[in-house]
Amino acid sequence: MGERVVARLEAACAEGQTSFHGTGIEPGWAAEVLPLTMSGLFQRIDSLLVQELMDYSTYDSADMLFDIMGFGKTPDEPTPMADPALVGVTFRAPLMLLADGLGATIDDFVFDRQVAVAGEAFDVTAGRIEAGTVSAQPFGYTAIVRGRRALTVEHITRLGEGHAPDWPTGRGWKVTVEAGR
């Protein structure tokens, strides 16, 4: 959330002689614990898809949205969220934990990212999005097991409901299990 928030947290910790640990819902819960807990409901799992669905239009961090996630940039402009190696740091570990918990062996990983661009300029809380720049993007990693896509962690992010409406919509986490007979 930027230097302003970091400074407030550091000051509070110094005053209270404490420390602060911050983490998100994933990795840690939504991409690992929830699917593994759900797996007990099935005799066999053919594929598992964990999706974060998020509208970032009210998110007040220009650094995160523009510099890290690549919103407001041209589709081919390099950003951390378009770099498979950097995204892999966060996404591969949950997939390895899922595979281990399900007794599967990962053959390989595949990174996927698509983008949708804004048809016209608009403003979000963190700043301005110009026409022709990224306004929505799904990105994620898939673990290949026995030669097929089996375990996927994907984030579907957008800057408003009207951007990429054909992609899954909503807000929060969704786990989809395909189970064989």
Disulfide bonds with the S-S distance in Angstrom:
none
